[in-house]
Amino acid sequence: MFDPRMVRYQNVLPALYVHGRELMTPNRYLRYRYTLDRVIAAIALIVASPILAALSAIVWVFDGRPVLIALHRMGQGGKIFKMHKVRTMRKSGDSDPSGLRVTLRDDPRVTRLGRVLRHSRFDEWPQLVDVVRGRMALIGPRPEEPSFVDLTNPEWTKVLCLRPGIAGWSQLLLHRWEAEQLSHSDLAESQYMSKILPAKLGCDSWYADNAGVRIDCRILRGLWRDFVLDRPVSATEVPESLLSGTRSS
């Protein structure tokens, strides 16, 4: 269980102490980039506000209220925060009686409109507000459900030095492979914990060690290729791409 008393602040940035280990703070590049992220996110919110308003109206008409949901996620310094998204699941699915904490590839809880929003990533746009508030970044490790986070793992404590991102290295490489793995509800959580989460954690840990302008540009190019040009990394390429990406970058 995470103890909030284990977080202290030095020069505004958190230094987290877990089992006697003091974690590094983000490098100088990331500290500057986090400030720039907040400015870009604020401008993007102003520019995209008509689209967000129209999107909210569409969700309200077809799927009802609430339009937005707030999910508890583990943030920088091991602090739990509320991450905002457009609701894409049926109202009964928001508090799934089965207790399933992951989303399946063809999850019956997701609405027809929700599938479109998830595919286009429009459901993530409200997270620009979280970036402006300093709880997230534009690029960084995707935030996890707190119950999935093991603070005794040195890789987790390293990743939690960074602000979670709207998009990141592990998402770029693994998101389609992850969807293929999560095909059966009876195995979904065990698959996620034993196979998917370690792969994502490895990617995010590598990013924590290597974050810089060149890596962020690679991520942006990859996201453009994947989500705009629809030329993703295939599921069969994931292990090889992960190894070559972490060694050669």
C-alpha positions in Angstrom: 0.0 0.0 0.0 1.4 3.4 -0.9 2.0 5.8 2.0 1.6 9.5 1.0 4.1 10.4 3.8 6.8 8.8 1.7 6.7 11.7 -0.8 8.5 14.9 -0.1 9.1 17.9 -2.3 12.4 19.5 -3.3 12.4 22.4 -5.7 8.7 21.7 -6.4 9.5 18.3 -8.1 8.8 15.2 -6.0 11.5 12.9 -4.7 9.9 9.6 -3.8 11.3 7.3 -1.1 10.4 3.7 -1.3 12.1 1.1 0.9 15.0 3.5 1.4 15.6 4.3 -2.3 15.5 8.0 -3.3 14.3 8.4 -6.9 15.7 10.7 -9.5 13.7 13.7 -10.6 13.0 14.3 -14.3 15.9 15.5 -16.3 16.3 19.1 -17.3 14.8 18.5 -20.8 11.7 17.0 -19.3 11.3 19.8 -16.8 11.3 22.4 -19.6 9.1 20.2 -21.8 6.5 19.8 -19.1 6.1 23.6 -19.0 5.9 23.7 -22.8 3.3 20.8 -22.7 1.0 22.9 -20.4 1.2 25.9 -22.8 0.5 23.7 -25.9 -2.3 21.9 -24.1 -3.9 25.2 -23.1 -3.7 26.5 -26.7 -5.1 23.2 -28.1 -8.0 23.3 -25.6 -9.0 26.8 -26.9 -8.7 25.8 -30.6 -10.4 22.4 -30.1 -13.2 23.7 -27.8 -15.9 23.8 -30.5 -15.0 20.2 -31.5 -15.1 19.1 -27.9 -18.4 20.8 -27.4 -19.9 19.1 -30.5 -18.4 15.7 -29.4 -20.0 16.1 -25.9 -23.4 16.8 -27.5 -23.1 13.8 -29.7 -22.2 11.5 -26.8 -25.1 13.0 -24.7 -27.6 12.4 -27.5 -26.6 8.8 -28.3 -25.3 7.5 -25.0 -26.7 9.9 -22.4 -25.0 11.3 -19.4 -22.4 11.4 -18.0 -20.4 12.5 -21.0 -17.1 12.6 -19.1 -15.7 10.2 -16.5 -12.8 10.5 -14.1 -10.7 7.4 -13.6 -8.2 6.9 -10.7 -4.7 6.5 -12.0 -1.2 6.4 -10.5 0.6 9.6 -11.3 4.0 11.2 -10.8 5.6 10.5 -7.4 3.2 7.7 -6.7 0.3 10.2 -6.2 -3.1 9.0 -7.3 -5.0 11.4 -9.5 -8.2 11.5 -11.6 -7.7 11.1 -15.3 -10.5 12.4 -17.5 -11.9 10.7 -20.6 -15.0 10.8 -22.7 -17.3 8.0 -21.6 -17.2 5.1 -24.1 -18.8 2.4 -22.1 -22.4 1.7 -21.3 -23.5 3.1 -17.9 -23.7 -0.4 -16.4 -20.2 -1.0 -17.7 -18.6 1.9 -15.9 -18.9 -0.1 -12.7 -18.6 -3.6 -14.1 -20.1 -6.2 -11.7 -17.5 -8.7 -12.8 -14.8 -6.4 -11.5 -12.8 -6.6 -14.8 -10.2 -3.8 -14.7 -9.0 -4.1 -18.3 -10.8 -3.5 -21.6 -11.2 -6.4 -24.0 -10.5 -6.3 -27.7 -14.3 -6.6 -28.5 -15.5 -5.5 -25.1 -19.4 -5.7 -24.9 -19.4 -2.8 -22.4 -18.2 -0.4 -25.1 -20.9 1.4 -27.0 -21.1 1.6 -30.8 -20.1 5.3 -30.6 -17.5 4.5 -28.0 -15.7 2.2 -30.5 -15.4 5.0 -33.0 -14.1 7.4 -30.3 -11.6 4.9 -29.0 -10.3 4.1 -32.5 -9.9 7.8 -33.3 -8.6 8.6 -29.8 -11.1 11.4 -29.4 -12.0 9.9 -26.0 -8.5 11.0 -24.8 -8.9 14.7 -25.6 -10.2 15.7 -22.1 -6.8 14.7 -20.8 -5.5 18.0 -22.2 -7.1 19.5 -19.1 -5.0 17.2 -17.0 -1.9 18.4 -18.8 -2.8 22.0 -18.2 -3.3 21.2 -14.5 0.2 19.7 -14.4 -0.9 16.1 -13.6 -0.1 14.7 -17.1 2.2 15.4 -20.0 1.6 15.2 -23.7 4.2 12.4 -24.1 5.0 9.9 -21.3 4.2 6.6 -19.8 0.4 5.9 -19.9 -0.9 6.0 -16.3 -2.0 2.7 -14.8 -4.7 1.5 -12.5 -3.2 1.9 -9.0 -3.9 -1.7 -8.1 -1.6 -2.8 -10.9 1.4 -0.8 -9.6 4.0 -2.5 -7.5 6.1 0.1 -5.7 8.6 -2.5 -4.6 9.7 -2.9 -8.2 12.6 -0.6 -9.1 11.3 -0.2 -12.6 8.0 1.1 -11.3 9.6 3.6 -9.0 11.7 4.9 -11.9 8.7 5.3 -14.2 6.8 7.1 -11.5 9.4 9.9 -11.6 7.8 11.0 -14.8 4.4 12.6 -15.5 2.1 10.1 -17.2 1.4 11.0 -20.8 -1.6 11.1 -23.2 0.6 9.0 -25.5 3.9 7.3 -25.1 6.5 4.8 -26.2 4.8 1.7 -24.8 1.5 2.7 -26.3 3.1 3.2 -29.7 4.7 -0.2 -29.8 2.3 -2.4 -28.0 -1.3 -1.1 -28.1 -2.5 -3.3 -31.0 -0.6 -6.3 -29.7 -2.2 -5.7 -26.3 -5.7 -5.6 -27.9 -5.0 -9.0 -29.6 -3.9 -10.5 -26.3 -7.0 -9.3 -24.4 -9.6 -11.4 -26.3 -11.1 -13.5 -23.5 -12.6 -12.1 -20.3 -11.7 -15.1 -18.2 -8.0 -14.7 -19.0 -7.8 -10.9 -19.6 -6.5 -9.8 -16.2 -4.0 -12.7 -15.8 -2.8 -12.0 -19.4 -2.4 -8.4 -18.6 -0.5 -8.9 -15.4 1.8 -11.7 -16.5 2.5 -10.7 -20.1 1.4 -7.2 -21.2 2.2 -5.1 -18.1 5.8 -6.3 -17.9 6.3 -5.4 -21.6 4.8 -2.0 -21.1 6.8 -1.4 -17.9 10.0 -2.3 -19.8 9.2 0.2 -22.5 8.4 3.0 -20.0 11.5 2.2 -17.9 13.6 2.6 -21.0 11.9 5.9 -21.8 12.6 7.1 -18.3 16.3 6.5 -18.9 16.5 7.9 -22.5 13.8 10.6 -22.7 15.0 13.5 -25.0 14.1 15.5 -28.1 15.1 12.7 -30.5 13.1 10.0 -28.7 10.0 12.3 -28.4 10.2 13.1 -32.2 10.4 9.3 -32.9 7.2 8.8 -30.8 5.4 11.7 -32.6 6.4 10.3 -36.0 5.2 6.9 -35.0 1.9 8.1 -33.7 1.3 10.0 -36.9 2.1 6.9 -38.9 -0.1 4.7 -36.7 -3.2 6.8 -36.0 -3.3 9.1 -39.0 -1.8 7.0 -41.8 -3.0 3.7 -40.3 0.4 2.0 -40.7 1.0 0.5 -37.3 3.6 -1.8 -35.9 2.1 -5.3 -36.4 1.5 -7.7 -33.6 4.2 -10.1 -34.9 6.8 -7.3 -35.0 6.4 -6.2 -31.4 9.0 -8.3 -29.6 11.7 -7.5 -32.3 10.7 -3.9 -32.5 10.8 -3.5 -28.8 14.3 -4.9 -28.6 15.7 -3.0 -31.6 14.0 0.2 -30.4 15.5 0.1 -26.9 19.0 -0.8 -28.1 19.5 1.3 -31.1 17.8 4.5 -30.1 
